[in-house]
Amino acid sequence: MRMTVEIPDRIFRRAKSSAAEQGILVRQFVAEAIEEKLRPTPGNEQKPWMKHMGKLKDLHKGTERINKIIEGAFEQIDPEMWMIP
């Protein structure tokens, strides 16, 4: 596929020089550079648990209901617990 890209002259000169040192065409050098940039890196790769994010969103209402029950239980004071013997 053909594409026109505007890059600063100093970067183009470096890319052209590096391509020449490697004995490849500039377009191959640029394609390889883009492929390298698209590869996942250790800090950039998606965490395994991330693929499951959002799959439990249907439990949100249930979680809210349970949290309200818990809050209600903790708001009640048990007189026996606070009695001094």
Sequence and secondary structure as in RCSB ss.txt:
>XXXX:A:sequence
MRMTVEIPDRIFRRAKSSAAEQGILVRQFVAEAIEEKLRPTPGNEQKPWMKHMGKLKDLHKGTERINKIIEGAFE
QIDPEMWMIP
>XXXX:A:secstr
        HHHHHHHHHHHHHHT  HHHHHHHHHHHHHS  TTTS  GGGGGTTTTGGGHHHHHHHHHHHHHHHH
S  HHHH   
